[in-house]
């Protein structure tokens, strides 16, 4: 594999993209691939590997960093002074966006809707406050009006924001995960792991799965993308994911001679969501325990644990134990900075319940 400090395989393959699509390097690439041989052996699998997206950044890593390299470059290129976004209270997207935006002197405002409390929610909220994020509580009914009001207020104050969609998903952001597939191809070619037959990823806002399905097609990998629904069953569909991938392809082809490609097959597991987004499931908790007992990296109960549960069900139900499997580990835990009690006092009253010390 090339050892350039900023080797970006997609741009190396299509150099015109490097000048046409601004990118701000945030992450440490490539993220490693590792064999989960102990977990595989304990659970009757021939070959299971991990893509360690949690190591994309030492302080604010995870899968969101790939898309933020393009979204924040776009914000800076437009001369934006702030970011405006929308998601759940404990959103990893809001947390990582706010942290990285602060490093380039961009303010963040986030409209947040309720979710079940989880331990990571408090850490994410504290990190957001430490990054200077303005958090505006809303319900699902009031989220859009409050988003519009926040945009108008910021614009009137001379800080017209760049709006980033929930989860950070857009064709521009998906370019980061198209590149992830090119990165994976280089790791396979270097003999670091075999080509996977199946790749498993949590499916929330769909951007990671969409980018990987397109990237695998462009690199010639025959890997099937298996998305495990962790947000809403009605939203997490192969067709919706494919449409995002095709919009990303159109964007790429508008800037460079990228060949037409049909995104790789996307399968969806929607049986492990439980009663809803961020609701803890016994199956997820059980598989997370088995994973960590064999030395696997920490999993959160909203995304990664359910993704692992869904992967194991998919393998069992389809009798795929002899195939090569790759688990795309997206979660990076944020430490709660500063004094949580003092930070909690800065929260709007509707959000203080998520800081467990209050």
Number of C-alpha atoms within 10 A of each C-alpha: 14 10 7 7 8 12 14 19 21 22 16 12 14 14 13 15 20 16 11 12 17 16 20 14 16 19 22 17 18 22 19 16 19 16 16 20 16 15 20 18 13 11 12 11 21 14 20 24 22 20 20 22 26 24 22 23 17 12 15 25 25 25 28 30 27 28 27 28 21 22 28 26 17 18 19 19 11 11 13 18 20 22 26 25 24 26 21 24 26 26 20 25 24 31 27 25 28 29 22 20 23 19 11 12 11 22 21 26 24 27 24 24 20 16 17 15 17 18 13 21 23 25 20 25 30 28 25 27 22 18 22 16 25 17 20 20 20 21 13 10 9 12 18 14 11 19 21 12 12 20 21 14 14 18 14 10 9 10 18 19 25 21 19 22 14 18 22 25 23 22 22 22 24 31 28 27 26 30 24 27 24 25 22 26 21 17 19 17 13 12 11 15 20 16 19 21 15 21 25 27 28 30 29 23 21 27 29 30 30 33 33 30 30 27 30 27 22 22 19 13 19 15 21 21 25 26 28 30 29 30 21 15 18 9 15 21 19 18 11 13 24 22 14 21 30 20 16 23 26 14 16 21 14 12 15 17 12 17 10 12 15 15 23 22 16 21 16 21 23 19 15 22 26 16 9 17 18 21 17 21 18 14 18 24 17 13 19 23 15 14 21 13 12 15 12 17 16 17 24 22 22 25 25 25 28 33 33 25 23 29 25 18 15 19 16 13 10 9 10 16 18 12 14 19 27 27 24 23 26 23 24 25 17 22 14 18 16 12 10 21 14 10 19 22 13 13 20 13 10 11 20 18 14 23 23 14 10 10
